[in-house]
Every structure is written in structure tokens, then in C-alpha cells.
């Protein structure tokens, strides 16, 4: 079990380190559109999306650090991508851990 957990952790760390590769991609990111981009693509915004568009605001919009939204610095952008990946892993891992504890207790 320890070897499996170690390999899983190594895989997660590699994915976190490779997260900034998205900065090298050309064009837009598929599926990360706001209502204005959807309106541009479809000509309209679906009613359900329009109704729910203000419910959630990302903690790190566009994977940018606070105050660095307009920064074009690749190292700063890469750091923000890595920080976003770490936050995502910690939040998802924590939720899965506590859900697993709850399920194991019942």
C-alpha cells in the first residue's frame, strides 16, 4: 500500500509541475468560456447559464495571482498555474479524505 501511495504522490507532483505547459498552447482553452464568449460563439447565452453566471467567482481568475492579472511574465504566470494546481489537489484531496472517512465510519 505504501508503494501505491508513493507512486500516486509522484504522479500528482508531476502533474502539478507540468500544469504550466498550458501557457505554451496557442489559441483559447476549450470549455473555459464566460457568457460573453459563449454569446460570441453561439449568438446567444442559454437561459440556465445566464441565470447561474454570477453564482461562482473563481478564487484565482485566469490562474493569475492577485495583482498580477495583467502580467505577461512567464515565470509569474507559471507560478500562478502551479499554485492553482496545488490548491486544486489540496481541496479535492481533502474532500475525498473526509468523504472516505465518513463512508468508512458508516
C-alpha positions, -999 to 999 in steps of 0.1 A, spaced: 0 0 0 29 24 7 44 19 -27 10 26 -44 6 58 -23 41 69 -31 36 64 -69 3 83 -67 20 112 -49 48 112 -75 22 113 -103 4 142 -87 36 162 -82 45 156 -119 11 168 -130 14 199 -108 48 206 -123 36 201 -158 5 224 -153 22 255 -168 26 237 -202 -8 252 -209 9 286 -212 27 274 -243 -6 265 -261 -18 287 -289 -54 298 -291 -81 296 -264 -88 270 -238 -117 247 -247 -146 250 -222 -133 278 -201 -156 304 -217 -176 330 -199 -211 341 -210 -196 367 -233 -175 342 -252 -205 318 -255 -226 346 -269 -199 354 -294 -198 317 -305 -235 308 -304 -251 341 -309 -270 338 -276 -264 328 -240 -285 298 -228 -311 308 -202 -297 285 -174 -262 297 -179 -273 333 -178 -292 327 -146 -263 310 -129 -234 330 -143 -230 352 -111 -232 323 -86 -195 315 -86 -164 336 -89 -130 318 -92 -106 324 -64 -77 328 -89 -94 340 -121 -74 331 -153 -49 314 -130 -34 348 -121 -21 357 -87 -39 387 -70 -25 419 -85 -8 401 -114 -38 399 -138 -21 420 -164 13 404 -160 29 389 -191 58 374 -172 61 337 -180 77 328 -146 50 346 -127 23 330 -148 39 296 -143 39 301 -105 2 310 -106 -6 279 -126 14 257 -101 -3 274 -72 -37 268 -88 -28 231 -92 -16 228 -56 -48 244 -43 -69 221 -65 -51 190 -53 -54 200 -16 -91 209 -19 -100 178 -39 -78 155 -18 -92 170 14 -128 165 3 -121 129 -8 -103 122 25 -132 134 46 -158 117 24 -138 85 27 -136 88 65 -174 94 66 -182 64 44 -158 42 64 -174 52 96 -210 43 85 
